[in-house]
Amino acid sequence: MAIEVSASELLRLREFTQRIDPAATGTVIESVRHLLALQAQDFGNALWAVGLRTRDSTRSEVLASLERGEVVRTLPMRGTLHFVAAEDLR
């Protein structure tokens, strides 16, 4: 059974599930947990990716979450940077 969805509704749903949504709430760690991991090519863009998905966050809040060990920076595949919740890292 096919479901018809308009392009604008599909975009809205994608933004919502990726937490790129003004209504998205939560902390830095909640944003990272929601997505299981955030991938970026460099550290600055990884910080931006988390901040974009965490309402009213600042760069220092994202850095503090890393310093507390809630979020861990990893390079598991071909040198690509990933931010992962500490409890999800194995």
C-alpha positions in Angstrom: 0.0 0.0 0.0 1.5 3.3 -1.1 1.2 6.4 1.0 1.2 9.8 -0.8 3.1 12.5 0.9 3.8 16.0 -0.5 7.3 17.2 -0.9 6.8 19.9 1.8 5.4 17.3 4.3 8.3 14.9 3.6 10.8 17.7 4.2 9.0 18.7 7.5 9.1 15.0 8.6 12.7 14.7 7.8 13.7 17.8 9.6 11.6 16.6 12.6 13.3 13.2 12.8 16.7 14.7 12.3 15.9 17.2 15.1 16.4 20.2 12.7 13.2 21.7 13.9 12.4 24.8 15.9 10.1 22.6 18.1 12.9 20.2 19.0 13.8 20.3 22.7 16.3 18.5 24.9 19.9 18.6 26.0 23.1 18.0 24.1 23.2 14.3 25.2 19.5 13.8 24.4 20.1 15.1 20.8 23.1 12.7 20.3 21.2 9.8 21.8 18.2 10.5 19.6 20.3 10.1 16.4 22.5 7.3 17.9 25.6 9.2 16.5 26.4 12.4 14.7 28.9 12.3 11.9 31.1 15.1 10.6 34.3 15.6 8.7 35.9 17.9 11.3 35.5 18.9 14.9 34.0 22.3 14.3 31.3 20.9 12.0 30.5 18.2 14.6 30.0 20.8 17.2 27.7 22.7 14.8 25.7 19.5 14.0 25.0 19.0 17.7 24.2 22.6 18.4 21.8 22.8 15.4 19.8 19.9 16.9 19.8 21.2 20.5 17.5 24.2 21.1 19.3 27.2 22.7 22.6 25.4 23.0 25.9 27.1 22.9 29.3 25.9 21.8 30.5 25.8 25.4 27.5 23.6 26.3 28.5 21.1 23.6 32.1 21.2 24.7 31.1 20.7 28.4 29.2 17.6 27.5 32.3 16.2 25.8 34.4 17.2 28.8 32.0 15.5 31.2 32.2 12.3 29.1 28.5 12.3 28.3 29.3 12.5 24.6 32.4 10.8 23.2 34.3 11.8 20.1 35.3 8.8 18.0 36.9 8.1 14.7 35.7 4.6 14.0 35.5 4.5 10.1 38.0 5.9 7.7 38.9 8.9 10.0 35.3 10.2 10.0 34.5 11.9 13.2 31.5 10.7 15.2 29.9 12.0 18.4 28.2 9.2 20.4 26.6 9.0 23.8 29.1 7.3 26.1 26.7 4.5 27.0 26.3 3.6 23.3 30.0 3.3 22.6 31.4 -0.2 22.6 
